[in-house]
Amino acid sequence: MQFFGGSEISPSPPAPTASGNNGHMLYVFNRNGICLLYREWNRPLHTLNAQQDHKLMFGLLFSLKSLTAKMDPTSAEKGNLGVPQLPGQGCSFHSFRTNTYKLSFMETPSGIKIILVTHPRTGDLRESLKYIYNLYVEYVVKNPLYTPGSPIRSELFNTTLDQYVRGIA
Amino acid sequence: MPPVAPRSGDAIFANIERVNAELFTLTYGAIVRQLLTDLEEVEEVNKQLDQMGYNIGIRLIDEFLAKSNVSRCVDFRETADVIAKVGFKMFLGVTASVTNWDAEGTCCSIVLEDNPLVDFVELPDNYQGLYYCNILSGVIRGALDMVSMKAEVTWLRDALRGDDVFELQVKLLKQVPEEYPYKDDE
C-alpha cells in the first residue's frame, strides 16, 4: 500500500495548541444512517449501548437539520415539517453548545456526516471538520480494500485522526 | 467566520498530486485491451467499463467535494457546469463545455474537445461498437448517484468513430431526497 507522500492534504490543518486531549467523541455517519466510525477519547458516562447511542445521535441530527431548515427566516420556500430534504440544501446548523460540551456537525452533499463533541469553550470547528473530511477521503475513500458503506477499520486512519484531534484547541 | 469560497478547477489542479499523462493513457488502454480479451463481446466490455466507472464515481465524489469546497448545487444547470468546469479540470486536466440544454433544464450535453484517455488510440473496424471512454459515463453516473441525483449518461458523439469531438449526454431522471433510514421507532 503506497504512502500518500508528497501531496498536501488541503486545507492545511489549523495550528495545534499546547493543551492536551480536547476531543471527547467523534462519529462519522453515511447517508443511510450507518455509523462508519465512532471514536471515544474522553467519555466518563455511558448511558446507552452502542447501537442505541448511534441511532439516537443520527436521529437527533436528522431532526435538528429538518427543524433548522424549516425555521429559516431568510429562505423563501419551506415545505412542511418532516418533508425530507437533500443533504446540504437549505440552511444547515453547524454546532450546538451546552454547559458541559459542544457538538460540532458537518454534512457533505454526498451525505457523509461528521460529528465532533468537545469541551464547551471550543471555538468554531468548521475548518477542523473539513480537514477531517479530507483525512477521510485520503485514508478511507481511496483505500481499495474499503467497501463504501461499511464501518471503517483502518489503523492508519485512526492514528492520524487521534493525532489531529489531540491538537485541536 | 466567512465560508470558504469554492476553488476554481485550475487552482485545485495545480495543487493536487498528478501522474504522468502518458502513463495514465497507456494504463487505460491496457485495461480496455485486457477486457476485450477476457470478455470478447463488445457490449459486455461497454457494460463492464460503465460498471467500473460507477464504482470509481461513488468514491470520486467525496474527493471532489473535499478538495473543491463546492456547496450543494442549486439546480441541475449548476451541477452540469461544476462537472464540466471543475470536475473534469481537476481529474483529467481538461475543461469541458456544456451545451444543448433542453427546455426543462434536465438534459444537457458535455462536450470534450481533447480527451487524455484517447491519445494514440485508433479503433479497428471489428470493434466499432466499442465505447472506448465508457468509464467516464460510469464515473459521472456514480458521482451523481451519491448526491441524490439519478442520471442517465450516454455518448452522442465519439471522436474515435469519426466525429470531431466527444459529446456526452447527461439526463437527470430524478432527485431522490433523503429519507429517515430507521423504519422502527424505538
Interface residues (C-beta under 8 A of the other chain):
Chain A: F4 G6 S7 E8 S10 P11 R31 N32 G33 Q52 K55 F58 G59 F62 V83 P84 Q85 L86 P87 G88 Q89 T108 P109 S110 G111 I112 D124 R126 E127 K130 Y133 N134 Y136 V137 V141 K142 P148
Chain B: M1 V4 N15 I16 E17 I58 R59 I61 D62 E63 L65 A66 K67 N69 S71 R72 C73 M146 V147 S148 Q175 P177 E178 E179 Y180 P181 Y182 E186
